[in-house]
């Protein structure tokens, strides 16, 4: 699993810098997919914090690099997801 090698890199980096903070963000989620709950359960067993933010698979996100970006789009749900994620990250690193 790719997540295990990613978590190993995080633990290695945190051993070098104990102030380094990390968390997993679930992204490209499919609405009403049962696999999301399974992934959440697996991540909890691996011992790395799972952020509350969830970013769903949206056309507006895919197009954002060619448009004015998510925050200037008309997709209110995408704006809320990205804003919530940004706020959560700022809160995490501000402690």
C-alpha positions in Angstrom: 0.0 0.0 0.0 1.2 3.5 -0.9 0.0 4.9 2.4 2.4 2.7 4.4 5.4 4.0 2.6 4.1 7.6 2.9 3.7 7.1 6.7 7.2 5.7 6.9 8.5 8.8 5.2 6.5 11.0 7.7 7.9 9.1 10.7 11.5 9.4 9.3 11.0 13.1 8.8 9.5 13.5 12.3 12.5 11.8 13.8 14.7 14.4 12.2 12.4 17.3 13.2 10.1 16.6 16.1 8.1 19.7 15.6 7.0 18.5 12.2 3.2 17.9 12.0 1.4 15.6 9.7 -2.1 14.4 8.9 -3.9 12.5 6.1 -6.5 14.2 4.0 -9.0 12.1 2.1 -9.4 13.5 -1.4 -10.9 12.5 -4.7 -13.7 10.9 -2.7 -16.7 9.5 -4.5 -20.1 10.4 -3.0 -22.0 7.6 -1.3 -19.0 5.2 -1.6 -18.8 2.5 1.0 -15.0 2.3 0.6 -14.5 5.6 2.3 -15.5 4.1 5.7 -13.1 1.2 5.1 -10.2 3.6 4.3 -10.9 5.7 7.4 -10.9 2.6 9.6 -7.6 1.4 8.0 -5.9 4.8 8.5 -7.0 4.9 12.1 -5.2 1.6 12.7 -2.0 3.0 11.2 -1.6 5.7 13.9 -1.4 8.9 11.8 -4.0 11.7 12.4 -6.8 11.9 9.9 -7.9 15.4 9.2 -11.6 16.1 9.4 -11.6 17.7 5.9 -12.8 15.7 3.0 -12.3 16.7 -0.6 -14.7 15.1 -3.1 -14.0 14.3 -6.8 -15.4 17.3 -8.5 -15.2 18.5 -12.1 -14.5 22.1 -10.8 -11.4 20.9 -9.1 -10.1 19.2 -12.2 -10.7 22.4 -14.2 -9.3 24.8 -11.6 -5.8 24.8 -13.1 -7.3 26.1 -16.4 -9.8 28.6 -14.8 -9.5 31.2 -12.2 -9.2 28.6 -9.4 -11.6 27.0 -7.0 -12.2 30.1 -4.9 -13.5 32.0 -7.9 -15.7 29.2 -9.2 -19.4 28.8 -8.8 -19.1 25.4 -7.1 -20.0 26.3 -3.6 -19.4 22.8 -2.2 -15.8 22.8 -3.6 -15.2 26.2 -2.2 -16.4 25.1 1.2 -14.3 21.9 1.1 -11.1 23.7 0.2 -11.7 26.6 2.6 -12.3 24.1 5.5 -9.2 22.2 4.6 -7.1 25.4 4.5 -8.5 26.5 7.9 -7.8 23.0 9.4 -4.2 23.1 8.2 -3.7 26.6 9.6 -5.1 25.5 12.9 -2.9 22.4 13.0 0.3 24.3 12.3 -0.6 27.2 14.6 -0.5 25.2 17.8 
